[in-house]
Amino acid sequence: MIGLAGLAFAAPTDIDTTKASLPSTDIAKPIAAPEALAPHRALYNVKLGASRNGGHVSGITGKMFFSIADDCHDWNIEQKMQVRFYYSEGEVSDNLSDLISREAKDGSSYYFYSRRKSDKDAAEVLRGEATLTPDANGAGIGKAVYKGEKEKQISFNVSTLFPVHHTMELLKQARAGKKFFSTDVFDGADDAGYNQISAFIGESVKGDSGKATKAKSEGKDAATDALTARQGWPIRMAFFAPDNERGSPDYEMDMLLLDNGVIKSMRVDYGDFSMSAELVKAEPLPVAKCAAPPLPPS
């Protein structure tokens, strides 16, 4: 999924917490089913959730910016994250992460560009295109072509979802009262390409429909409240890399996903430490005015 979501936090590389680099951020953020999609941009505060079992990370501070825009044929996602890690040994590490993607609304293609940089390491850049090509029998193939320094090609099951469509399916399952959903998701955030994501969906949480009206009358941030005073679902997701043979997830993520696709909060648990993001501000982006398709000849 996208956002923070992919983020958006999802699909990080393995983290050595003695020399942690910024996890990649596919919070590349989640979005809703088309009838409820809210194109928007949002700002999150990032901080340490917990450090346990002698973990070396003693503090985390930072910001994350996320946006999703509708251009009629695609979902365009942009996510930027700036985080500082503090270590128990006294070291400090500044980390930057960018993720830009374009996902076709018909689910057939996905373009991605990700860049991660710490003050201790050279930048890691990944870019490429993934496609899903089903055949008439419901089979077919999924393929991703990485370009640039890490040029390679990988294949995966045609039933794999791209991040936006994964979030759409999560919301569909939640609205139907389902409690579990598992599938492979490709986000391009690392050179493994995809993860198996098992999602556990909690009971729905009601929104405060009068909150935005009250905020506007009091001169407060009505735009944020209008986007977030909605029904949502707490969702816990377990991420498994393709080469995971342990049976336990590589990492887990909790989030409160609203019915319009906005993520109100999230927490990513890596085992010996966790990182959380809380929504600070959100505002809607213009809804695309898409031309109707031409009528067939009479």
VOPAGU-2260 file (C-alpha; in pm, 1 decimal, decimal comma):
REM VOPAGU-2260
SITE   aa  ch    i         X         Y         Z
SITE  MET   A    0       0,0       0,0       0,0
SITE  ILE   A    1     102,5     363,6     -27,5
SITE  GLY   A    2     164,8     616,9     205,6
SITE  LEU   A    3     319,2     685,9     479,7
SITE  ALA   A    4     139,4     386,5     233,6
SITE  GLY   A    5     294,7     291,1     114,1
SITE  LEU   A    6     366,3     586,0     373,4
SITE  ALA   A    7     486,2     598,7     387,9
SITE  PHE   A    8     729,7     350,9     590,1
SITE  ALA   A    9     642,6      41,1     394,6
SITE  ALA   A   10     896,2    -188,9     229,4
SITE  PRO   A   11    1208,8     -80,4     415,8
SITE  THR   A   12    1537,7    -250,8     362,2
SITE  ASP   A   13    1671,6    -456,6     652,2
SITE  ILE   A   14    1776,3    -221,0     930,1
SITE  ASP   A   15    2093,9    -259,4    1129,9
SITE  THR   A   16    1994,8     -49,3    1427,3
SITE  THR   A   17    2356,3       8,8    1514,7
SITE  LYS   A   18    2388,3     207,5    1189,2
SITE  ALA   A   19    2028,5     263,4    1086,8
SITE  SER   A   20    1942,6     434,0     762,9
SITE  LEU   A   21    1603,1     578,6     690,8
SITE  PRO   A   22    1346,2     313,3     603,4
SITE  SER   A   23    1193,0     363,0     264,7
SITE  THR   A   24     849,6     513,8     286,0
SITE  ASP   A   25     570,2     350,2     100,2
SITE  ILE   A   26     304,0     507,9     307,4
SITE  ALA   A   27     358,6     592,5     -64,6
SITE  LYS   A   28      66,4     649,8     123,6
SITE  PRO   A   29    -291,4     468,9      90,7
SITE  ILE   A   30    -597,9     591,2     -84,9
SITE  ALA   A   31    -959,4     508,8     -99,9
SITE  ALA   A   32   -1183,4     344,6    -352,1
SITE  PRO   A   33   -1254,0     571,8    -649,1
SITE  GLU   A   34   -1597,1     679,5    -526,2
SITE  ALA   A   35   -1445,1     806,8    -198,8
SITE  LEU   A   36   -1100,5     916,3    -311,6
SITE  ALA   A   37    -975,4    1237,4    -155,1
SITE  PRO   A   38    -681,4    1384,8    -346,4
SITE  HIS   A   39    -486,3    1559,2     -73,6
SITE  ARG   A   40    -153,0    1656,3      73,3
SITE  ALA   A   41     -57,8    1599,8     433,6
SITE  LEU   A   42     217,9    1671,9     683,0
SITE  TYR   A   43     312,5    1430,1     962,5
SITE  ASN   A   44     532,3    1452,9    1269,8
SITE  VAL   A   45     763,9    1153,1    1298,8
SITE  LYS   A   46     903,0    1032,9    1632,2
SITE  LEU   A   47    1032,0     729,0    1816,5
SITE  GLY   A   48     754,2     499,1    1926,7
SITE  ALA   A   49     948,0     263,0    2152,3
SITE  SER   A   50    1297,2     120,2    2193,6
SITE  ARG   A   51    1317,1    -224,6    2347,2
SITE  ASN   A   52    1539,2    -528,1    2399,9
SITE  GLY   A   53    1854,1    -321,5    2425,7
SITE  GLY   A   54    1783,7    -139,8    2099,7
SITE  HIS   A   55    2046,3     110,5    1988,1
SITE  VAL   A   56    1796,2     374,5    1868,3
SITE  SER   A   57    1726,0     612,5    2157,2
SITE  GLY   A   58    1535,1     883,6    1972,4
SITE  ILE   A   59    1378,5     980,7    1639,4
SITE  THR   A   60    1252,7    1320,1    1522,2
SITE  GLY   A   61    1138,9    1430,2    1180,4
SITE  LYS   A   62     871,1    1527,1     931,3
SITE  MET   A   63     699,9    1351,0     646,8
SITE  PHE   A   64     515,7    1511,9     355,0
SITE  PHE   A   65     272,2    1312,7     142,7
SITE  SER   A   66      50,7    1399,4    -152,0
SITE  ILE   A   67    -177,9    1209,9    -383,9
SITE  ALA   A   68    -318,9    1370,3    -698,4
SITE  ASP   A   69    -566,2    1250,6    -959,7
SITE  ASP   A   70    -488,5    1321,4   -1326,6
SITE  CYS   A   71    -779,4    1114,6   -1464,5
SITE  HIS   A   72    -574,2     819,6   -1588,7
SITE  ASP   A   73    -327,4     779,0   -1300,6
SITE  TRP   A   74    -273,2     834,5    -930,9
SITE  ASN   A   75      36,3    1049,5    -876,8
SITE  ILE   A   76     207,2    1004,0    -540,6
SITE  GLU   A   77     485,7    1208,8    -385,4
SITE  GLN   A   78     636,4    1148,0     -44,7
SITE  LYS   A   79     929,5    1316,7     124,6
SITE  MET   A   80    1069,2    1223,7     462,5
SITE  GLN   A   81    1340,7    1384,1     673,8
SITE  VAL   A   82    1433,4    1203,8     993,9
SITE  ARG   A   83    1710,5    1226,0    1252,7
SITE  PHE   A   84    1809,7     910,8    1442,4
SITE  TYR   A   85    1968,5     936,3    1787,6
SITE  TYR   A   86    2167,8     637,4    1913,4
SITE  SER   A   87    2239,7     521,3    2266,1
SITE  GLU   A   88    2614,5     548,0    2193,0
SITE  GLY   A   89    2572,2     922,3    2131,8
SITE  GLU   A   90    2580,5     917,8    1751,7
SITE  VAL   A   91    2332,0    1111,2    1537,4
SITE  SER   A   92    2233,2    1031,5    1178,3
SITE  ASP   A   93    2031,2    1252,1     941,3
SITE  ASN   A   94    1833,3    1069,9     673,4
SITE  LEU   A   95    1636,3    1182,0     369,2
SITE  SER   A   96    1394,7     977,4     162,6
SITE  ASP   A   97    1191,6    1060,4    -149,3
SITE  LEU   A   98     939,4     841,0    -325,6
SITE  ILE   A   99     758,1     944,9    -642,5
SITE  SER   A  100     523,1     711,0    -826,0
SITE  ARG   A  101     253,4     704,5   -1091,2
SITE  GLU   A  102       1,7     421,1   -1087,6
SITE  ALA   A  103    -244,1     359,5   -1370,2
SITE  LYS   A  104    -604,8     355,8   -1254,6
SITE  ASP   A  105    -666,1      33,3   -1444,2
SITE  GLY   A  106    -390,4    -130,1   -1238,5
SITE  SER   A  107    -181,3    -221,7   -1542,1
SITE  SER   A  108     133,6     -15,3   -1484,2
SITE  TYR   A  109     336,3     154,7   -1213,5
SITE  TYR   A  110     628,3     396,5   -1252,5
SITE  PHE   A  111     852,3     460,3    -953,3
SITE  TYR   A  112    1149,3     666,5    -840,0
SITE  SER   A  113    1294,0     640,2    -489,9
SITE  ARG   A  114    1598,1     802,2    -333,9
SITE  ARG   A  115    1739,4     743,7      13,4
SITE  LYS   A  116    2033,3     932,2     156,4
SITE  SER   A  117    2199,3     945,4     496,8
SITE  ASP   A  118    2482,2    1170,9     609,8
SITE  LYS   A  119    2699,0     859,5     642,9
SITE  ASP   A  120    2626,4     685,7     310,7
SITE  ALA   A  121    2594,2     765,1     -58,0
SITE  ALA   A  122    2246,3     808,8    -199,9
SITE  GLU   A  123    2062,7     495,8    -312,7
SITE  VAL   A  124    1842,4     557,6    -616,5
SITE  LEU   A  125    1592,2     314,7    -767,5
SITE  ARG   A  126    1371,9     385,6   -1067,0
SITE  GLY   A  127    1179,4     183,6   -1319,1
SITE  GLU   A  128     845,6      55,8   -1439,4
SITE  ALA   A  129     631,4    -242,2   -1343,4
SITE  THR   A  130     350,3    -391,4   -1549,8
SITE  LEU   A  131      79,0    -651,4   -1498,7
SITE  THR   A  132     -27,3    -837,2   -1812,6
SITE  PRO   A  133    -304,3   -1092,9   -1755,7
SITE  ASP   A  134    -407,5   -1331,0   -2031,5
SITE  ALA   A  135    -752,0   -1452,0   -2134,9
SITE  ASN   A  136    -731,2   -1744,1   -1891,7
SITE  GLY   A  137    -672,2   -1522,8   -1587,5
SITE  ALA   A  138    -303,8   -1609,9   -1578,8
SITE  GLY   A  139     -30,2   -1390,0   -1722,9
SITE  ILE   A  140     276,6   -1226,1   -1577,8
SITE  GLY   A  141     390,7    -934,5   -1367,5
SITE  LYS   A  142     723,5    -777,9   -1456,9
SITE  ALA   A  143     938,4    -493,6   -1324,1
SITE  VAL   A  144    1230,7    -335,4   -1505,6
SITE  TYR   A  145    1476,6    -139,4   -1291,4
SITE  LYS   A  146    1684,8     122,3   -1472,2
SITE  GLY   A  147    2004,2     307,5   -1386,1
SITE  GLU   A  148    2279,6     177,8   -1156,1
SITE  LYS   A  149    2073,3    -118,6   -1033,3
SITE  GLU   A  150    1951,3    -228,5   -1374,7
SITE  LYS   A  151    1766,2    -558,6   -1348,6
SITE  GLN   A  152    1439,6    -729,9   -1427,8
SITE  ILE   A  153    1218,7    -931,9   -1195,5
SITE  SER   A  154     896,6   -1126,4   -1244,3
SITE  PHE   A  155     608,6   -1179,4   -1004,8
SITE  ASN   A  156     256,4   -1317,3    -993,8
SITE  VAL   A  157       3,1   -1132,8   -1209,1
SITE  SER   A  158    -230,6   -1118,4    -906,2
SITE  THR   A  159      18,3    -884,2    -734,6
SITE  LEU   A  160    -125,4    -541,0    -655,8
SITE  PHE   A  161      33,8    -199,0    -684,4
SITE  PRO   A  162      10,4      26,0    -374,4
SITE  VAL   A  163    -299,6     229,5    -463,0
SITE  HIS   A  164    -498,3     -73,9    -566,0
SITE  HIS   A  165    -387,2    -251,6    -250,8
SITE  THR   A  166    -531,7      31,1     -43,6
SITE  MET   A  167    -849,1      27,7    -249,7
SITE  GLU   A  168    -884,4    -342,3    -176,9
SITE  LEU   A  169    -816,5    -289,6     194,5
SITE  LEU   A  170   -1099,4     -37,2     210,9
SITE  LYS   A  171   -1327,6    -265,6      12,7
SITE  GLN   A  172   -1258,9    -549,2     257,1
SITE  ALA   A  173   -1308,3    -318,2     557,0
SITE  ARG   A  174   -1642,8    -187,3     429,4
SITE  ALA   A  175   -1757,8    -546,2     375,3
SITE  GLY   A  176   -1676,0    -632,7     736,6
SITE  LYS   A  177   -1386,5    -863,3     647,7
SITE  LYS   A  178   -1112,8    -903,7     908,7
SITE  PHE   A  179    -820,4   -1046,6     710,5
SITE  PHE   A  180    -669,9    -983,9     368,3
SITE  SER   A  181    -336,4   -1103,9     231,1
SITE  THR   A  182    -170,0   -1043,5    -106,0
SITE  ASP   A  183     159,8    -956,4    -273,5
SITE  VAL   A  184     223,1    -584,8    -329,3
SITE  PHE   A  185     486,3    -427,9    -555,9
SITE  ASP   A  186     603,9     -75,4    -466,7
SITE  GLY   A  187     957,8     -55,2    -608,1
SITE  ALA   A  188    1094,7      87,0    -283,9
SITE  ASP   A  189    1377,4    -168,3    -281,5
SITE  ASP   A  190    1534,5    -400,5    -534,6
SITE  ALA   A  191    1341,0    -701,0    -402,7
SITE  GLY   A  192    1038,8    -529,1    -551,4
SITE  TYR   A  193     745,9    -678,2    -368,6
SITE  ASN   A  194     627,9    -797,7     -28,6
SITE  GLN   A  195     357,1   -1029,5      89,5
SITE  ILE   A  196     136,2    -814,2     311,4
SITE  SER   A  197    -107,9    -973,9     555,3
SITE  ALA   A  198    -359,4    -724,2     692,5
SITE  PHE   A  199    -576,4    -758,2    1002,2
SITE  ILE   A  200    -870,0    -515,6    1000,9
SITE  GLY   A  201   -1023,8    -393,8    1326,7
SITE  GLU   A  202   -1371,3    -263,6    1408,3
SITE  SER   A  203   -1467,0      63,8    1241,3
SITE  VAL   A  204   -1417,6     389,4    1428,6
SITE  LYS   A  205   -1681,9     659,4    1385,4
SITE  GLY   A  206   -1585,2    1009,3    1276,6
SITE  ASP   A  207   -1705,2    1335,7    1431,0
SITE  SER   A  208   -1921,7    1488,1    1156,8
SITE  GLY   A  209   -1963,0    1814,0    1348,8
SITE  LYS   A  210   -1593,0    1869,6    1410,3
SITE  ALA   A  211   -1517,2    2050,4    1081,8
SITE  THR   A  212   -1814,6    2285,6    1121,5
SITE  LYS   A  213   -1707,7    2371,7    1475,1
SITE  ALA   A  214   -1345,9    2424,4    1369,0
SITE  LYS   A  215   -1451,2    2664,3    1093,3
SITE  SER   A  216   -1667,7    2867,1    1330,9
SITE  GLU   A  217   -1377,0    2891,6    1576,1
SITE  GLY   A  218   -1124,5    2989,8    1308,1
SITE  LYS   A  219    -931,3    2663,3    1339,6
SITE  ASP   A  220    -798,7    2426,3    1072,4
SITE  ALA   A  221   -1127,8    2329,6     911,3
SITE  ALA   A  222    -957,6    2174,0     606,4
SITE  THR   A  223    -775,9    1915,7     816,1
SITE  ASP   A  224   -1086,2    1838,0    1019,8
SITE  ALA   A  225   -1301,5    1805,5     707,6
SITE  LEU   A  226   -1063,9    1540,0     575,4
SITE  THR   A  227   -1021,7    1352,8     903,6
SITE  ALA   A  228   -1359,1    1369,9    1083,7
SITE  ARG   A  229   -1465,5    1049,1     911,9
SITE  GLN   A  230   -1516,6     680,0     966,2
SITE  GLY   A  231   -1198,5     473,3     967,5
SITE  TRP   A  232   -1049,2     136,3    1052,1
SITE  PRO   A  233    -745,6      38,7    1259,2
SITE  ILE   A  234    -537,4    -194,0    1043,3
SITE  ARG   A  235    -231,7    -397,2    1136,5
SITE  MET   A  236     -15,2    -523,8     852,5
SITE  ALA   A  237     267,9    -776,7     853,9
SITE  PHE   A  238     529,9    -747,1     575,5
SITE  PHE   A  239     721,3   -1046,6     440,6
SITE  ALA   A  240    1003,4   -1007,3     186,9
SITE  PRO   A  241    1024,7   -1264,8     -96,8
SITE  ASP   A  242    1327,3   -1434,4      63,7
SITE  ASN   A  243    1177,0   -1447,8     414,8
SITE  GLU   A  244    1201,9   -1806,5     540,8
SITE  ARG   A  245    1162,6   -1732,2     913,2
SITE  GLY   A  246     784,0   -1730,9     925,3
SITE  SER   A  247     785,5   -1408,4    1126,9
SITE  PRO   A  248     737,1   -1073,6     948,6
SITE  ASP   A  249    1026,4    -847,9     854,4
SITE  TYR   A  250     832,3    -563,1    1012,4
SITE  GLU   A  251     475,9    -464,5    1102,8
SITE  MET   A  252     271,1    -149,4    1063,7
SITE  ASP   A  253     -36,6     -20,3    1246,2
SITE  MET   A  254    -242,0     261,5    1100,6
SITE  LEU   A  255    -577,9     432,5    1124,6
SITE  LEU   A  256    -702,0     442,4     764,7
SITE  LEU   A  257   -1002,0     667,0     699,4
SITE  ASP   A  258   -1272,5     588,7     445,3
SITE  ASN   A  259   -1148,0     864,6     212,6
SITE  GLY   A  260    -796,8     717,5     207,0
SITE  VAL   A  261    -635,2     964,7     447,6
SITE  ILE   A  262    -404,4     806,6     704,9
SITE  LYS   A  263    -459,0     971,6    1041,2
SITE  SER   A  264    -176,3     796,5    1224,5
SITE  MET   A  265      66,5     510,4    1182,7
SITE  ARG   A  266     333,5     315,7    1365,5
SITE  VAL   A  267     601,0      92,2    1211,5
SITE  ASP   A  268     749,5    -177,6    1435,9
SITE  TYR   A  269    1091,8    -319,1    1345,4
SITE  GLY   A  270    1123,3    -536,8    1655,6
SITE  ASP   A  271    1381,7    -357,3    1867,4
SITE  PHE   A  272    1236,0     -13,5    1795,4
SITE  SER   A  273     925,9     143,0    1644,2
SITE  MET   A  274     862,2     469,8    1463,3
SITE  SER   A  275     533,3     661,5    1458,5
SITE  ALA   A  276     380,4     936,3    1245,4
SITE  GLU   A  277      91,6    1161,5    1350,5
SITE  LEU   A  278    -103,0    1381,0    1111,5
SITE  VAL   A  279     -37,3    1751,5    1170,7
SITE  LYS   A  280    -211,5    1913,9     877,0
SITE  ALA   A  281    -399,4    1806,0     565,0
SITE  GLU   A  282    -568,5    1988,3     281,1
SITE  PRO   A  283    -759,8    1875,5     -26,1
SITE  LEU   A  284    -616,4    1891,8    -376,0
SITE  PRO   A  285    -832,0    1973,5    -679,9
SITE  VAL   A  286   -1040,2    1689,1    -816,4
SITE  ALA   A  287    -949,8    1619,3   -1178,3
SITE  LYS   A  288   -1203,3    1725,8   -1440,7
SITE  CYS   A  289   -1178,7    1436,8   -1680,0
SITE  ALA   A  290   -1321,7    1446,8   -2029,8
SITE  ALA   A  291   -1579,8    1182,3   -2109,6
SITE  PRO   A  292   -1458,3     913,2   -2348,4
SITE  PRO   A  293   -1573,8     957,8   -2708,7
SITE  LEU   A  294   -1895,1     785,0   -2808,4
SITE  PRO   A  295   -1860,6     485,6   -3039,1
SITE  PRO   A  296   -1958,1     545,7   -3401,5
SITE  SER   A  297   -2325,3     493,5   -3473,0
